[in-house]
Amino acid sequence: MRNSLVSLILLAALPIAAIAATPQTVTLDVQNMTCAVCPITVKKSLQGVAGVSDVRIDFDRKSARVTFDPDKAKPADLTAATADAGFPSTVQK
């Protein structure tokens, strides 16, 4: 009986995992990054967006590579977060 219950629970969980969105990655061009502390502020602002799983800042290129769950966040949420922190950004095409 216990094995049947465990199997049923696992079987019920499969469709949820199957429909989960594939993570999406975008690169943002970030303005106003002029000092060594700026990338830390930009990274923290992006990590505060629900659904963001990874943030990589390139200070030399003034960019941020962001991986996120498209069911929880949109690129506009990311650019709004950086702008709110004082660093306007746009999505690279």
Residue pairs with C-beta under 8 A, 6 or more apart in sequence:
20 71
21 69
21 70
21 71
22 70
23 53
23 67
23 68
23 69
23 70
24 67
24 68
24 69
24 70
25 65
25 66
25 67
25 68
26 65
26 66
26 68
26 75
26 78
26 91
26 92
27 63
27 64
27 65
27 66
27 91
27 92
28 63
28 64
28 65
28 66
28 78
28 79
28 82
28 89
28 90
28 91
28 92
29 62
29 63
29 89
29 90
29 91
29 92
30 42
30 57
30 62
30 63
30 64
30 82
30 87
30 88
30 89
31 62
31 87
31 88
31 89
32 38
32 86
32 87
32 88
33 39
33 42
33 59
33 62
33 87
36 59
38 59
38 87
39 57
39 59
41 85
41 86
41 87
42 57
42 64
42 82
42 85
42 87
43 55
43 57
43 64
44 85
45 81
45 82
45 84
45 85
45 87
46 52
46 55
46 64
46 66
46 78
46 81
46 82
47 55
48 81
49 68
49 73
49 77
49 78
49 81
50 72
50 73
51 68
51 69
51 70
51 71
51 72
51 73
52 66
52 67
52 68
52 73
52 78
53 67
53 68
53 69
54 65
54 66
54 67
55 64
55 65
55 66
55 67
56 64
56 65
56 66
57 63
57 64
58 64
58 65
63 92
64 82
64 89
66 78
68 78
75 91
78 89
78 91
79 88
79 89
79 90
79 91
82 88
82 89
83 89
